[in-house]
Each structure stands twice: as C-alpha cells, then as structure tokens.
Amino acid sequence: MKVLYLLFFISPEYQGKGIGRKIIETLEKDEYFLRAKRIEVPASITAVPFYKKMGYSCKNGVNKADNEGIVRMEKNLDNKLLI
C-alpha cells in the first residue's frame, strides 16, 4: 500500500514552532500510514529541509521541483519494526 499526503502549508509566522512536525507525527499514527510500505509527499521546494528532518528523502534522488513546482518526497517503511 502507498499513502499520498496532499500539500499543506504552515503560515510563515507559525513556522519553526513545531506545528508541521506535530501534523506529520499525527498523520504517521494513522491506520493507513501504519499499513503502508511507502509514503509519498508532494513538497514545496521550501519544505524539503523540513521533510528531510522528518525522515523523508527525495523520490528517485530528484531534489529539483518538477513542472508543477513540487519536489516528490517519500519515506519507505519496508524496514519499520512491528511492535
């Protein structure tokens, strides 16, 4: 199963306050996330460093925005431990 997050943005005055991290942590507790083998995120170019900190990498090693202005990022979960 693959999960795709849609874009969400944190207003600049609220960035760096843990809001984006909390959203991702909440989404990653979702039952669909927990069953997925891979998560894909369409990230804005400015969000790439944030997603990298959250354990995501650029899909296929492509770290440039596509023609839609999006950087495709993913987190492979094949190696996650079942507790």
N, C-alpha and C positions, 0 to 999 in steps of 0.2 A: 504494500500500500504506500502511496505517495501522498503527502499533505502539502497544500499550497496555501501560504498565508497571503492575503491581499495587502496592499500598501496601507500603512498608517503612518502618520506624521506626528511628531511632538513639536508644538509651537516653540520657537527659539527661546522664549523667556522661561520655558519649563525644561529645556534640555539640560542634562547633567545633574538632574535631581532624582534619578532612579526610576522615573516613570516608565520609560521604554523598557528597562530591564524588568520591571515588575510585570509589564504586559507580556513580554516574551516568556518569563517564568510561569505566568498563569497559563498561557497558551500551551506551553510544553507539559503541563499537567493534565491537559485534555485527553480524553479517552482515545480520540483519533490519533493524536500525536504519539501516545504510548504504544499504539499498534503499528505505527508507521516504520518503514525501513529508511525513509529519506524524507526530509523536509526541504521544500524549496521556497525561497523568499525573493520576490522582486524588489530589490532595494534601490533607493536613490543613491547617486554617487556619494553624497554626503553621509549616508548611513552605513556605508561599507565598513569603516573602522568600528562602529558600534556592533554590527553583526559579527565581525571577526572576534571581538571580545566575548561575544556570546557563543562562540564555538562554530560559527558558520564559515564556509570558505567559498571562494568564487567558483561557480559551476564551470567545469571543464578548464579551470585555470584562467578563465577570461575575466580580467578585472576592469575592463572598459565598459562604459554604458553602450547599450545597443541602440538601434534607431528609434526606440521609444524612450530613451533616456534612462533605462533601467539596467542595473547590474544584477544578473541572476546569481543568487547565492544559495547554498544548500548545506544541510547538515545530514551526514549519513549516520544512521543509527543501527546498522547491522551489528556493530560490536557492543551495543549497550548491554549492561548486565541486568539480568532479571532478578529482582529481589523478592 
